[in-house]
Amino acid sequence: MEEKTKAKRCYLASISEIDEYLGHIIDYLKIHQLYDDAVIIFTTDHGDHLGSRGLFCKNFCAADQVYNIP
């Protein structure tokens, strides 16, 4: 499998895993009647190249893909 495709699949798998665990947290909050008063905040460090510019990790160069977080 091409390295770029493998990197993207791993990245998407990690997002799916985060989504699954977030679902567990939301379920817990709802079961314990805490959901309506809860605030869920998402934060991040910085992005990943995912094959852009031929790079796959985070810290090789200062590029929008790494440092521009919407």
N, C-alpha and C positions, 0 to 999 in steps of 0.2 A: 504494500500500500504506500502511496506517495506520502512523504513526510507532512506536507501541508494538509492533506486530507485527514491524516491521523491526528494531527494537532487540533484541527477543527472538531473532529469527532470527540476527542477527549474534553475539549472546552465545552461543547454542547452537553456532554454527559455530566459534567460537573454542574452545569446550570440546572439540568433536570434533577440532580440529586438535591441541590439547594431548594428547588421548588417543592420536592417531596417533603423535605424536613420543615419547610415553612408551612406546608399544609398540616403537619402534625402539631405545630405550635398554634395555628389558628383553631384547629379542632379542640385542643386543650383549653384555649381561652373561651371558646363557645360552650364547652361542656361545663366549665366552672363559672359561667356567666360573667366573664371578664372581658369578652371581646368588644362590647359596645363602648367600654371606657379605655380600651387599649390604644396605644399609638405604636405603630410598627415603623421603624426607621431603617432604611437601607443605606449603607455607605460602602465605599470601596477604596482601594489603594490607588491603583492605576491600571490601565489596559494592557493588552498583549498584542504583539504584532500579528500572530496567527498566519505567518507566511508572507505578510506584506513586506516588501523590500528584501525578500528572501530570508527574513529573520523570524524566529519562533518564540523567543523569550521576551522579557520585559526591559532589560537594562542595557541594551546594546547602543542605542542612540536616542537623542531627543527628537522624537517624531510625534506627530499628532496622534497616531494610533496608540501611543503609550501614555502621553501626558494630557491629552484633551479629553476630559471626562465631562459628558453632558450634564 
